[in-house]
Amino acid sequence: DGTVEAMPGFGKKTVEKYVKALETFETRPERLPYGVMRKIVAELNQTLASFDAIIRFEVGGSFRRAEETCKDLDFILSTNEPERIKEQLLELSLIDEVIAAGSTKVSLILKRDVHYIAVDFRIVDDAAYASTLHHFTGSKDHNVRMRQLAKERGESISEYGVETEQGLVQPNTEEELFARYDLPFIAPELRAGRHEFEQDLSRLLTEQDIQADVHMHTTWSDGTLSVEELVDACAARGYTWMAITDHSKYMKFVNGLTEERLRAQRIEIEAAREKHPDMTILCGVEMDILPDGSLDYEDEFLKEMDYVIASIHSKFDQTEEEIMQRLENACRNPYVSLIAHPTGRIIGRREGYAVNVDRLIELAAETGTALEMNANPARFDLTASSLAKAKAAGVKILINTDTHRPEMLEDMKLGVLHARKAYLEASDVINTWSAEEALEFFGRKRLGVD
């Protein structure tokens, strides 16, 4: 009847706590998006760094592998004072519930904003740290393959180290563990138990390869940085080229730009070009593909732009046939260089529209249109499997942050991690190229040249 009474052995407040937990349990999502998890990971990293009894620590699991969603968090902590660390963990301000509290493992439910997050803190001797971190980073299939390699040598791998005929060997680092089996260091994002044992990992894309970010918004539409501020921020990141791509006029609710306002924006871009002569700044736009399949600007105007993104922001409930007709019209337009966030999904909030990704890749290959790996962790599209298909088809990729706020520029590293999952190399990703090479690629489509 909605009332809460004390029970034998339990006070009223305790009963209320458990009733509340039961009421919210079924509504809690089983997995949370990476973007949600990284906020609490950042907070926990800062807190754990202040614990002077911790020797080393790192988050493992699906978060360390940069998966799209995470069920929980696994932190590995090494220390000589496990009881002290346990007591400090039990004083964390975000604790909603204590599941377990031992000298080797503390399991908590933390509440941040509206989210309940399960976190395991595994407390180990420093000698076991690398093996434990590797074990609890996973994935399951990766660990199985590593155990097979060990078995072939008459050894066995566990979270404690490597059991040999001579006794337990405990590598100091993951690099040492991999080297024992004649493997290079396998970065966490690659540990899927498939190609990481076969591919030449030295050829894969790195964040240092990135020369540009070419999907970003300013105060002209719905961004928080001015043109000058955004250019300064990109220059500070060491980029050699970039594009300003505010929303088009269809997006009135985010101050989308008319043809006249885009021409006026060029004055600011020209000023920024003078201030940064070593930076190539493209006058671009993120143009809407309208519900009827037409584009937000006529070709005569698009000729004036250096670079044009096409994307869908409306009528997500259309059929696959209707959605694909919109995307095909955009791909076949000679002035459209890129299809942005091709699925329209927001992880944990909406599924996106009914896109046939295989068909979109075919269209992109046929028309010389690039596809976007959107680095925003709420999007992460294209997925690794789709990126691999695009690579196989010869489709070029642009990794972009879709920046609206300055901190979003940092998402580039996440986009690179997801591109690496598909084994992309720098040659597959246009924004690792020089501005001249990129403009030549975009220009070939405009001229209809193979």
C-alpha positions as CSV (number, residue, x, y, z in Angstrom):
1,D,0.0,0.0,0.0
2,G,3.0,2.3,-0.3
3,T,3.8,2.4,3.4
4,V,7.2,1.3,4.7
5,E,7.5,-0.3,8.2
6,A,10.5,-1.4,10.1
7,M,11.2,-5.2,10.0
8,P,12.8,-7.4,12.6
9,G,16.6,-6.7,12.5
10,F,16.1,-3.8,10.1
11,G,15.4,-0.1,10.8
12,K,12.9,1.8,8.8
13,K,15.6,3.7,6.8
14,T,17.3,0.4,5.8
15,V,14.0,-1.0,4.6
16,E,13.3,2.2,2.6
17,K,16.7,2.0,1.0
18,Y,16.1,-1.6,-0.2
19,V,12.6,-0.8,-1.4
20,K,14.0,2.1,-3.4
21,A,16.7,-0.2,-4.9
22,L,14.1,-2.7,-5.9
23,E,11.9,0.0,-7.5
24,T,14.8,1.3,-9.6
25,F,16.5,-2.0,-10.4
26,E,14.3,-3.0,-13.3
27,T,14.5,0.4,-14.9
28,R,18.3,0.5,-14.9
29,P,19.8,-0.2,-18.3
30,E,22.0,-3.3,-18.4
31,R,24.7,-1.4,-20.2
32,L,25.6,2.3,-20.3
33,P,27.2,4.3,-23.2
34,Y,30.9,4.8,-23.1
35,G,30.3,8.6,-22.9
36,V,28.4,8.2,-19.7
37,M,31.0,5.8,-18.2
38,R,34.0,8.1,-19.1
39,K,32.7,10.8,-16.8
40,I,32.8,8.7,-13.7
41,V,36.0,7.1,-14.8
42,A,37.6,10.5,-15.0
43,E,36.4,11.3,-11.5
44,L,37.6,8.0,-10.1
45,N,41.0,8.4,-11.8
46,Q,41.4,11.7,-10.1
47,T,40.4,10.3,-6.7
48,L,42.5,7.2,-7.0
49,A,45.5,9.3,-8.0
50,S,45.3,11.0,-4.6
51,F,45.6,7.6,-2.7
52,D,49.3,7.6,-1.7
53,A,49.2,3.9,-0.9
54,I,48.3,2.9,-4.5
55,I,51.4,2.0,-6.5
56,R,49.6,1.6,-9.9
57,F,46.0,1.6,-11.1
58,E,44.1,1.3,-14.3
59,V,40.5,0.7,-15.4
60,G,40.1,-2.5,-17.4
61,G,37.2,-4.3,-19.0
62,S,35.1,-3.1,-21.9
63,F,35.8,0.5,-21.0
64,R,39.5,0.1,-21.5
65,R,38.7,-1.7,-24.8
66,A,36.7,1.4,-25.8
67,E,33.5,-0.5,-26.5
68,E,30.4,1.4,-27.4
69,T,28.7,0.4,-24.1
70,C,29.9,-1.0,-20.8
71,K,28.1,-3.2,-18.2
72,D,30.3,-2.2,-15.3
73,L,33.8,-0.9,-14.5
74,D,36.8,-2.9,-13.3
75,F,39.7,-1.1,-11.7
76,I,42.9,-2.8,-10.9
77,L,44.9,-1.3,-8.0
78,S,48.3,-2.5,-6.7
79,T,49.3,-1.7,-3.2
80,N,51.2,-2.9,-0.1
81,E,48.4,-1.7,2.1
82,P,45.2,-3.4,1.0
83,E,43.2,-2.7,4.2
84,R,44.0,1.0,4.0
85,I,42.9,1.1,0.3
86,K,39.7,-0.8,1.2
87,E,38.8,1.8,3.9
88,Q,39.5,4.7,1.5
89,L,37.3,3.1,-1.2
90,L,34.4,2.8,1.3
91,E,34.6,6.5,1.9
92,L,33.9,7.4,-1.8
93,S,31.2,10.1,-2.0
94,L,29.3,8.5,-4.9
95,I,28.5,5.2,-3.1
96,D,24.9,4.1,-3.3
97,E,25.4,0.6,-2.1
98,V,28.3,-1.6,-0.9
99,I,28.1,-5.1,-2.5
100,A,31.3,-6.5,-1.1
101,A,34.2,-5.1,1.0
102,G,37.2,-7.4,1.2
103,S,41.0,-6.9,1.2
104,T,41.2,-8.1,-2.4
105,K,38.0,-6.8,-3.9
106,V,35.6,-4.0,-3.1
107,S,32.4,-4.0,-5.1
108,L,30.2,-0.9,-5.1
109,I,27.2,0.6,-6.8
110,L,28.0,4.3,-7.5
111,K,25.3,6.8,-8.4
112,R,26.3,9.7,-10.7
113,D,23.4,11.9,-11.9
114,V,20.6,9.5,-12.8
115,H,22.9,6.5,-13.4
116,Y,23.8,3.6,-11.2
117,I,27.1,2.1,-12.0
118,A,28.6,-1.2,-10.8
119,V,32.3,-0.8,-10.0
120,D,34.7,-3.6,-8.9
121,F,38.1,-2.5,-7.4
122,R,40.5,-5.4,-7.5
123,I,43.3,-4.9,-5.0
124,V,46.5,-6.8,-5.8
125,D,50.2,-7.0,-5.0
126,D,52.2,-5.0,-7.5
127,A,53.9,-8.2,-8.8
128,A,50.5,-9.5,-10.0
129,Y,49.4,-6.1,-11.4
130,A,50.2,-6.6,-15.1
131,S,48.7,-10.1,-15.3
132,T,45.6,-9.0,-13.5
133,L,45.2,-5.9,-15.7
134,H,45.5,-8.1,-18.8
135,H,43.1,-10.7,-17.5
136,F,40.4,-8.2,-16.5
137,T,40.8,-6.1,-19.7
138,G,39.8,-9.1,-21.8
139,S,38.0,-9.7,-24.0
140,K,37.0,-13.3,-23.2
141,D,38.0,-14.5,-26.7
142,H,41.4,-12.7,-26.5
143,N,42.1,-14.3,-23.2
144,V,41.2,-17.7,-24.5
145,R,43.7,-17.3,-27.4
146,M,46.4,-16.1,-25.0
147,R,45.9,-19.2,-22.9
148,Q,46.1,-21.4,-26.0
149,L,49.5,-19.8,-26.8
150,A,50.7,-20.5,-23.3
151,K,49.4,-24.1,-23.4
152,E,51.4,-24.8,-26.6
153,R,54.5,-24.0,-24.5
154,G,53.5,-26.1,-21.5
155,E,52.5,-23.0,-19.5
156,S,49.3,-21.5,-18.3
157,I,48.2,-17.9,-17.9
158,S,45.9,-16.6,-15.1
159,E,45.2,-13.3,-13.4
160,Y,48.1,-14.1,-11.1
161,G,50.8,-14.6,-13.7
162,V,52.3,-17.3,-15.9
163,E,52.6,-20.8,-14.4
164,T,55.7,-22.6,-15.7
165,E,57.6,-25.8,-14.8
166,Q,60.0,-23.6,-12.9
167,G,57.2,-21.8,-11.0
168,L,55.1,-18.6,-11.2
169,V,56.4,-15.9,-13.5
170,Q,54.9,-12.5,-13.0
171,P,55.6,-10.0,-15.8
172,N,56.0,-6.4,-14.7
173,T,54.1,-5.0,-17.7
174,E,51.6,-6.2,-20.3
175,E,54.4,-5.7,-22.9
176,E,56.5,-8.3,-21.1
177,L,53.6,-10.7,-21.1
178,F,53.0,-10.3,-24.9
179,A,56.7,-10.5,-25.6
180,R,56.9,-13.9,-23.8
181,Y,54.8,-15.3,-26.7
182,D,56.6,-13.4,-29.4
183,L,53.8,-10.9,-29.8
184,P,54.0,-7.1,-30.0
185,F,52.0,-5.1,-27.5
186,I,48.4,-5.5,-28.4
187,A,46.5,-2.3,-27.5
188,P,43.3,-2.9,-25.5
189,E,41.0,-1.7,-28.2
190,L,42.2,-4.5,-30.5
191,R,41.7,-7.3,-28.0
192,A,38.8,-9.0,-29.6
193,G,40.3,-12.5,-30.0
194,R,40.3,-12.3,-33.8
195,H,42.8,-10.4,-36.0
196,E,45.1,-9.0,-33.4
197,F,47.2,-12.1,-33.4
198,E,47.5,-12.1,-37.2
199,Q,47.7,-8.5,-38.5
200,D,50.7,-6.2,-38.7
201,L,49.7,-3.8,-35.9
202,S,52.5,-1.4,-36.7
203,R,50.6,-0.2,-39.7
204,L,47.4,0.9,-37.9
205,L,46.2,4.4,-37.7
206,T,47.3,6.4,-34.6
207,E,46.1,9.7,-33.2
208,Q,49.4,11.3,-34.3
209,D,48.5,10.7,-37.9
210,I,45.5,13.0,-37.7
211,Q,46.0,16.3,-39.6
212,A,42.5,17.7,-39.5
213,D,39.0,17.8,-38.1
214,V,36.4,18.7,-40.7
215,H,33.0,18.5,-39.0
216,M,32.7,21.3,-36.4
217,H,30.2,24.0,-35.4
218,T,30.7,27.6,-34.3
219,T,28.5,30.3,-32.7
220,W,27.1,30.9,-36.2
221,S,24.8,28.0,-35.6
222,D,24.8,25.9,-32.4
223,G,28.5,25.8,-31.3
224,T,30.0,27.6,-28.4
225,L,33.2,28.8,-30.1
226,S,33.6,31.6,-32.6
227,V,35.3,30.9,-35.9
228,E,38.5,32.4,-34.6
229,E,38.4,30.5,-31.3
230,L,37.8,27.2,-33.1
231,V,40.7,27.8,-35.5
232,D,42.9,28.7,-32.6
233,A,41.9,25.4,-30.9
234,C,42.7,23.3,-33.9
235,A,46.0,25.1,-34.4
236,A,46.8,24.3,-30.8
237,R,46.2,20.6,-31.5
238,G,48.8,20.8,-34.3
239,Y,46.3,20.3,-37.2
240,T,47.4,21.6,-40.6
241,W,43.9,21.9,-42.1
242,M,40.3,22.0,-40.9
243,A,36.8,22.9,-42.0
244,I,34.1,25.1,-40.5
245,T,30.8,23.3,-41.0
246,D,27.8,24.9,-39.4
247,H,24.3,23.7,-39.9
248,S,22.2,24.6,-43.0
249,K,19.1,26.7,-43.2
250,Y,16.6,23.7,-42.7
251,M,17.9,23.5,-39.1
252,K,16.2,26.7,-38.0
253,F,16.0,25.6,-34.4
254,V,19.8,25.6,-34.2
255,N,20.2,28.8,-36.2
256,G,21.0,27.1,-39.4
257,L,22.7,29.3,-42.0
258,T,21.1,30.7,-45.1
259,E,23.1,31.3,-48.3
260,E,23.6,34.9,-47.3
261,R,24.8,34.1,-43.8
262,L,27.3,31.5,-45.1
263,R,28.7,34.1,-47.5
264,A,29.0,36.5,-44.5
265,Q,30.7,33.8,-42.5
266,R,33.5,33.6,-45.1
267,I,34.6,37.1,-44.1
268,E,35.5,35.7,-40.6
269,I,37.1,32.6,-42.1
270,E,39.2,34.8,-44.4
271,A,40.4,36.8,-41.3
272,A,41.3,33.5,-39.6
273,R,43.2,32.4,-42.7
274,E,45.3,35.6,-42.5
275,K,46.0,35.0,-38.8
276,H,47.0,31.3,-39.5
277,P,48.8,31.3,-42.9
278,D,50.0,27.7,-42.2
279,M,46.5,26.4,-41.6
280,T,44.2,25.5,-44.6
281,I,40.7,26.5,-43.4
282,L,37.9,25.2,-45.6
283,C,34.5,27.0,-45.9
284,G,32.2,24.2,-45.4
285,V,28.6,23.4,-44.3
286,E,26.7,20.5,-42.8
287,M,23.8,20.4,-45.2
288,D,20.5,18.7,-44.5
289,I,19.1,16.0,-46.7
290,L,15.5,17.0,-46.7
291,P,12.6,14.5,-46.0
292,D,11.6,14.5,-49.7
293,G,15.2,13.6,-50.7
294,S,16.2,17.1,-52.0
295,L,19.2,19.0,-50.6
296,D,19.0,22.2,-48.6
297,Y,20.9,24.3,-51.2
298,E,20.9,24.4,-55.0
299,D,24.0,23.3,-56.9
300,E,24.7,26.8,-58.0
301,F,25.3,27.8,-54.4
302,L,27.1,24.6,-53.5
303,K,29.7,25.4,-56.1
304,E,30.8,28.3,-53.9
305,M,31.6,26.0,-50.9
306,D,35.0,24.4,-50.4
307,Y,33.5,21.3,-48.8
308,V,30.0,20.0,-48.2
309,I,28.8,17.5,-45.7
310,A,25.3,15.9,-46.1
311,S,23.4,14.5,-43.2
312,I,19.9,13.5,-42.1
313,H,18.4,15.2,-39.0
314,S,14.7,14.7,-39.7
315,K,11.9,12.1,-40.4
316,F,13.7,9.1,-38.8
317,D,10.5,7.1,-39.0
318,Q,10.7,6.8,-42.8
319,T,11.0,3.4,-44.5
320,E,14.4,2.0,-45.5
321,E,13.5,2.7,-49.1
322,E,12.8,6.4,-48.4
323,I,15.9,6.8,-46.2
324,M,18.1,5.2,-48.8
325,Q,16.7,7.3,-51.6
326,R,17.6,10.4,-49.6
327,L,21.2,9.1,-49.0
328,E,21.5,8.1,-52.7
329,N,20.5,11.6,-53.8
330,A,23.2,13.1,-51.6
331,C,25.9,10.6,-52.7
332,R,25.1,11.3,-56.3
333,N,25.4,15.1,-55.9
334,P,28.9,16.1,-57.2
335,Y,29.3,18.7,-54.4
336,V,28.7,16.4,-51.5
337,S,32.1,15.2,-50.1
338,L,30.9,13.4,-47.0
339,I,27.9,11.6,-45.5
340,A,28.0,12.5,-41.8
341,H,26.9,10.2,-38.9
342,P,25.4,7.8,-41.4
343,T,23.1,5.9,-39.1
344,G,21.7,8.7,-37.0
345,R,21.8,6.7,-33.8
346,I,22.3,8.1,-30.3
347,I,23.6,5.2,-28.2
348,G,21.2,4.4,-25.4
349,R,18.6,7.0,-26.6
350,R,17.6,6.2,-30.1
351,E,18.2,3.5,-32.7
352,G,18.7,5.8,-35.7
353,Y,16.9,5.5,-39.0
354,A,16.5,2.5,-41.3
355,V,19.7,2.7,-43.2
356,N,21.0,-0.1,-45.3
357,V,24.7,0.3,-44.5
358,D,25.9,-2.2,-47.1
359,R,24.0,-0.3,-49.8
360,L,25.4,3.0,-48.5
361,I,28.9,1.7,-48.8
362,E,28.2,0.6,-52.4
363,L,26.9,4.1,-53.2
364,A,29.9,5.8,-51.5
365,A,32.3,3.6,-53.5
366,E,30.5,4.2,-56.8
367,T,30.3,8.0,-56.4
368,G,33.6,8.7,-54.6
369,T,31.8,10.0,-51.5
370,A,33.5,9.7,-48.1
371,L,31.8,8.3,-45.0
372,E,32.2,9.6,-41.5
373,M,33.4,7.8,-38.4
374,N,31.7,10.1,-35.9
375,A,33.9,10.2,-32.9
376,N,31.3,11.5,-30.5
377,P,30.9,8.6,-28.0
378,A,27.1,9.1,-28.1
379,R,27.3,8.2,-31.8
380,F,30.4,6.1,-32.7
381,D,29.0,5.5,-36.1
382,L,30.1,3.9,-38.3
383,T,30.7,0.8,-36.2
384,A,33.9,-1.2,-36.5
385,S,32.3,-3.9,-38.7
386,S,30.9,-1.3,-41.1
387,L,34.2,0.5,-41.2
388,A,35.9,-2.8,-42.2
389,K,33.4,-3.2,-45.0
390,A,34.0,0.3,-46.2
391,K,37.7,-0.3,-46.2
392,A,37.3,-3.5,-48.2
393,A,35.2,-1.6,-50.7
394,G,37.8,1.2,-51.1
395,V,35.6,3.8,-49.5
396,K,37.5,6.6,-47.7
397,I,36.7,7.6,-44.2
398,L,36.8,10.9,-42.3
399,I,37.1,10.7,-38.5
400,N,35.4,13.8,-37.1
401,T,34.4,15.0,-33.7
402,D,31.2,16.9,-34.7
403,T,32.4,19.5,-32.2
404,H,29.9,21.9,-30.6
405,R,32.0,22.6,-27.4
406,P,35.7,22.9,-27.0
407,E,36.1,19.7,-24.9
408,M,34.5,17.7,-27.8
409,L,37.8,18.2,-29.8
410,E,39.3,15.6,-27.5
411,D,36.9,12.9,-28.9
412,M,39.2,12.6,-31.9
413,K,41.2,10.0,-29.9
414,L,38.1,7.9,-29.4
415,G,37.4,8.0,-33.1
416,V,40.9,6.8,-33.8
417,L,40.4,3.9,-31.3
418,H,37.3,2.8,-33.1
419,A,38.9,3.1,-36.5
420,R,41.7,0.9,-35.2
421,K,39.2,-1.8,-34.3
422,A,38.5,-2.0,-38.0
423,Y,42.2,-2.1,-38.7
424,L,42.2,1.1,-40.7
425,E,45.5,2.6,-41.7
426,A,46.3,6.2,-42.4
427,S,45.8,5.8,-46.1
428,D,42.1,4.9,-45.4
429,V,41.4,8.1,-43.5
430,I,41.3,11.4,-45.4
431,N,42.1,13.6,-42.4
432,T,45.5,12.0,-42.1
433,W,46.3,13.3,-45.6
434,S,47.6,16.8,-46.5
435,A,45.0,19.5,-47.3
436,E,46.2,19.4,-50.9
437,E,45.6,15.6,-51.2
438,A,42.1,15.9,-49.5
439,L,41.1,18.8,-51.8
440,E,42.2,16.8,-54.8
441,F,40.0,13.9,-53.7
442,F,37.0,16.1,-53.2
443,G,37.7,17.9,-56.5
444,R,37.7,14.6,-58.5
445,K,34.1,14.1,-57.6
446,R,33.1,17.6,-58.5
447,L,34.8,17.2,-61.9
448,G,33.4,13.8,-62.4
449,V,36.9,12.4,-62.8
450,D,37.7,8.8,-61.8
